[in-house]
Amino acid sequence: MSQVVRMYIYIHIKPITHKKKQTNTYIHTAVASGDKIMGNVLDCAADKPENEDNFSTRTTNISFDNDSDAVLQSEDPVVIQELTRLSSPKNVLWDLQKNFYKDVGEEAWTQGIVPNFVSSNAFIAKCYAKVIVEFANEWFSKSITMEDGSVCEPDLNEPIYILEIGSGSGKLAYLLMNQIMKLCRFFPRDHKDEQGVPFRIIVSDVARRNLEYWFTHSKLKPLFDQGLLEAALIDGEVIGDEITLSSGKVLSKSTLKNPIICVANYVFNTLSHDALQIQPDGVYVGSVRTKSTATTRLNINNETVDAKPFEIIQGMKTEWSYKKVDIGFVEESNSFLNRNNEEYDRKVNEKGLYGNDPILNSLPHQYFDLVTGIYPKDNIRHLNTAEDATILIPIGGLKLLQNLTKICDDANVSLLSLIGDKGYSSFNDMAGLRNPHIAKHGSFSFMVNFHALSMYAAKSGGFMLQGANADGFKCCLIGSNKLSVNKIPMTCLAFNEWANGFGPESFSTLQRCDRDESISPGLKHAIAMVRLANNDAEVFHKFKSTVIDKVGALKTSESVRKDLRKTLKGVLENYFPLQPKRDVSFEVARVYMGLKDYRTSIRLFDASTNYCGAHHVTYHNQGICYFYLEDYDNAITKFEESLTLKDTYHEARKWLEKAKLKVNESAENVVIEEDEMDGTDANSSSNNDGGNYGIAVNNNRSNNNKVLNFNKKKSNIMVV
């Protein structure tokens, strides 16, 4: 990687801009503008080089190109597994998937390998929090007669457990708890929790490494210590009759007193699927041959060993084959109303594709009916125009819902699920014969069939609400067989408010397009976008340059700066340190320098060091803060620390000399003041010991300040 060199011209007219040439070198000029800048602080506050790797001392085990530990790429893909049904537990794809997450752990997110912004941001956390708090109010308000006739009595002494499946980095759980706590005024009044919080969040994952990461994360550890956060090692497809938590508590038939709210974002797309092609003459089951160009690697001892899961996945190729299967013909299937009875269940199970599971076995029949048009239009048949289709059945996701539903049913409580993922909303989205698309991003993922989820909910006696958008990230709310819309109307209304309006996908699209297409957004524009994002730290990071460039403009009113301070407070509350290259504490500190709040900047630069590691630019900027606070001793210390990390950093060296000069000027001014007061000459003053010198500085602070202010005015336009 080529070293990027940055040089700076300091001038009080406009913050420095860095324009990159195609030669990967930087030119550095101050571009004139109509905006006048208050002072020259931000000209002096440096940004971290964008392509510099040394943001943190933490290393990664992930390496796609390392001479001492390299993947051996073969020109022709090597067959890893011959044709195997996609949904088979023996299919190598699902082992690769789980082993990827187990191997890399939290680094799937700290290294930016697996995408997670749209599913883990402050906006979607706010959307989910509204639904969760509304549900708690409806649940704890009274006894509820469920759809199956059972009566559920809320336990005011026990919390509602929010179980996040596949928590990964833990970021969404943190943001979700933040948003829930901001709604504390709307918590159920009669709940008797000692901490006043009727919720507990359970972060879970199949990778043990992730649990270890959560326990020590700076933002999650306090929640564990307070008992608001629990952790569990969970494989979503094989949950048993109970869930063991990190505190030692077990959620089971005898201990679960209130509902479980399941949250699963970008989870269903990584769990096992089955591939079906539906044609007029029958149902065809898909099998896949798995190959890879990366099956072996050289280890550090130059020995040939098996490649790691993420390496195999990156070089993975697939070939598909489809075989017609006999699912039987159920005469009663021509009426949707007849599909919820024991006789129908018995018949679909006779030649079922999914064992003795009438709900899953009914799905191929329903899709075959949709293609052949055997039964008349109803709420599932509506707008169907497909003559054939390629269907993915989210087997893993459906098993997850079934397993959690069983735990809740046994305890006579309900299950409410919030699911967010990429996928197909309607049957027509899946029209046509084609091979399923496998997206690779460290791990791999399929498109989730939300249409099948809706049929599962209807068949199981529950309900499902879904957002209206056909493109991008989608969300749905699924209630188990004990729930219906009319039992929890306010909960469903809270979901519908954003899911069918301005939801997570709309927000994600807007902030991305606004960042990419806005040529020169103003400060109010940037603040508004961050606020729309519910003060999301990552969105702030995307608009940091606008905020930093505009914060010092004379035309920026004090009321706008006040709004900015409130926004920055929210950004810091939502900041979840994850990727060192997105050092939000560092960038917010630079904004506070523009607001001339140097002490806050110093504290935030310290936080930057704690979260993302020591950096010479961080120490350099702290030195500038101390310089403008006229604390030259600490300024000198910070500039020296900067040079210790990078002795060629010329800006720190220049500022170090300036700070030393100020110390010398202060000493000379003290001597002159003492001469005037004592009637002695300069030579006799120089004999004072250190103690007298220190007292003299303190006694003549006002005079020193005048001298320093004079010097600052002289350097108002400063070219270094």
Summary of the structure (lengths in Angstrom):
residues: 720
radius of gyration: 31.2
end to end distance: 29.0
largest distance: 116.3
contacts: 2347
relative contact order: 0.11
helix: 44%
strand: 17%
